[in-house]
Amino acid sequence: MTKIIGRIKERELLSRLLRSDKAEFLALYGRRRVGKTYLIRNFLTEAPCVFFHTTGIQDGSLTEQLDQFIEKLGATFYKGAALAPCKRWMDAFKELTKAIEQLPKNKKVVLFFDEFPWMATKRSRLLQALDHYWNHYWVHDPRVKLIVCGSSASWIIENILNNKGGLYNRITFSLKLEPFSLAEVKLYLKSQGVYLNHQHILALYMVIGGIPHYLSQIEKGKSTAQCIDELCFQKNGLLFSEFDRLFASLFNESDVYLKLCQTIAKYRYGIGQAQLIKESKVSLGGRTVHRLKELEDAGFIMSFIPYGHQEKGIYYKVIDEYTLFYFHWIKPSLSSIRKKDQVSGYWLSKSREPSWKSWTGYAFEAVCYKHISNIRTALNIDPGAEVGSWRHVPQKGNVEAGAQIDLLFDRPDGAITICEIKYNESPFVIDKPYAKNLLNKAEIYKKHSQTKKQIFIALITSGGLKPTMYSEEIVAKSVNLDDLFKG
């Protein structure tokens, strides 16, 4: 069995499922390339059970899906014997049930239906067949552990988790597999023989996130800039041409989803729903809201209501690192790279430009939001604290200064911790003007939020904080990059 990196809670869940003395039904989902199949296959291949693994075929016909299923059935239960083809899922599941019944009474069997949404072709009646065989046969057999898996998170949520028919309330476990954290990325790279310091791993994370398949392309002995150059800015680089394929594999009419995502990516602090629909020129209506929900389920965007916001309405922002990087850096270079072979070293020079320095501030904020639990721990903040960001934009003609608070914790102990997030490669220095700016932010926040709570200021930096008279005076606590890497 290949070693599984991280995924401690997920492995504990799978162990419970396997040890259970009753039939279990797990719905597993998560974005493409996040390692769903890898986790299940490597955890269960050598487990004390019969492991039946079948995978849907993207854009495959009903006949192709059924032929694949029957072939896997023969390989798993009948030593590779060729079985008669089936024309319906009812018949295929009947054959599977017969095979299960022939197993020893003490032999557990795991049924892993991978990329299940691809198996559910139009008019295939796959869901009806699953409903029938789960409720009438498999649920009564304590040996059976069923895992239904898909990259189309919204499909799994709507059709399995929120099923209103015979599968209603039948799921015994559900698991959304998230990308790796910084700590898990470090462990994964180390397992591949790649040893990078925290700054280099962070730079990599801000471009490709914690997606194991992307990380598997990192070569030892190369700097982060070299790896990004080869992956993202060469014709044969995986992430140069990955983006359109990624969306096409998840969404019908993928161009509409791309347009929505690209519009959202322009706004660092998020965009309101009404403005988004207007700017993206996507027709108004329930379908658009549904598409936004699908993008959120897939992990590309998040919806939120700004903290302390007076106006009603949902805002959206892109949270997937590769998506952000693609729209801002790869997409503008596509045509020039396709016209000629891009010389290596393109990204090395590009990453020295001021625009990249500005970008890193944006990307580092997004990374911090994915490591809120680490920040809470480092600041010793109660888990009950409400998390948010805050922004004040003065009305036109008003001479009052605006203010942006990157992250705040509204604590249950009568205090609010305001966090300033700074990306820096060397220790950050708070001088007199910067100290004044921080104090002004706190005052503007107090005035407009009308809070009576005690305000504390914290700094989150990627390169550490250099002690000065100003930092000692106004910064209550600081968080550094090492804190974000703690498991």
Secondary structure as GFF3:
##gff-version 3
##sequence-region A 1 487
A	DSSP	alpha_helix	8	19	.	.	.	ID=ss1
A	DSSP	beta_strand	24	29	.	.	.	ID=ss2
A	DSSP	alpha_helix	36	44	.	.	.	ID=ss3
A	DSSP	beta_strand	50	55	.	.	.	ID=ss4
A	DSSP	alpha_helix	62	77	.	.	.	ID=ss5
A	DSSP	alpha_helix	89	101	.	.	.	ID=ss6
A	DSSP	beta_strand	109	114	.	.	.	ID=ss7
A	DSSP	alpha_helix	116	119	.	.	.	ID=ss8
A	DSSP	alpha_helix	126	136	.	.	.	ID=ss9
A	DSSP	three_ten_helix	138	140	.	.	.	ID=ss10
A	DSSP	beta_strand	144	150	.	.	.	ID=ss11
A	DSSP	alpha_helix	153	156	.	.	.	ID=ss12
A	DSSP	pi_helix	157	161	.	.	.	ID=ss13
A	DSSP	beta_strand	173	176	.	.	.	ID=ss14
A	DSSP	alpha_helix	182	191	.	.	.	ID=ss15
A	DSSP	alpha_helix	198	208	.	.	.	ID=ss16
A	DSSP	alpha_helix	212	215	.	.	.	ID=ss17
A	DSSP	alpha_helix	224	232	.	.	.	ID=ss18
A	DSSP	alpha_helix	238	250	.	.	.	ID=ss19
A	DSSP	alpha_helix	254	265	.	.	.	ID=ss20
A	DSSP	beta_strand	271	272	.	.	.	ID=ss21
A	DSSP	alpha_helix	273	280	.	.	.	ID=ss22
A	DSSP	alpha_helix	286	297	.	.	.	ID=ss23
A	DSSP	beta_strand	301	304	.	.	.	ID=ss24
A	DSSP	beta_strand	315	318	.	.	.	ID=ss25
A	DSSP	alpha_helix	321	325	.	.	.	ID=ss26
A	DSSP	pi_helix	326	330	.	.	.	ID=ss27
A	DSSP	three_ten_helix	331	333	.	.	.	ID=ss28
A	DSSP	alpha_helix	334	339	.	.	.	ID=ss29
A	DSSP	alpha_helix	346	350	.	.	.	ID=ss30
A	DSSP	alpha_helix	354	369	.	.	.	ID=ss31
A	DSSP	alpha_helix	372	379	.	.	.	ID=ss32
A	DSSP	beta_strand	386	392	.	.	.	ID=ss33
A	DSSP	beta_strand	403	410	.	.	.	ID=ss34
A	DSSP	beta_strand	415	422	.	.	.	ID=ss35
A	DSSP	beta_strand	428	429	.	.	.	ID=ss36
A	DSSP	alpha_helix	432	449	.	.	.	ID=ss37
A	DSSP	beta_strand	454	461	.	.	.	ID=ss38
A	DSSP	beta_strand	465	466	.	.	.	ID=ss39
A	DSSP	alpha_helix	469	474	.	.	.	ID=ss40
A	DSSP	beta_strand	477	479	.	.	.	ID=ss41
A	DSSP	alpha_helix	481	484	.	.	.	ID=ss42
###
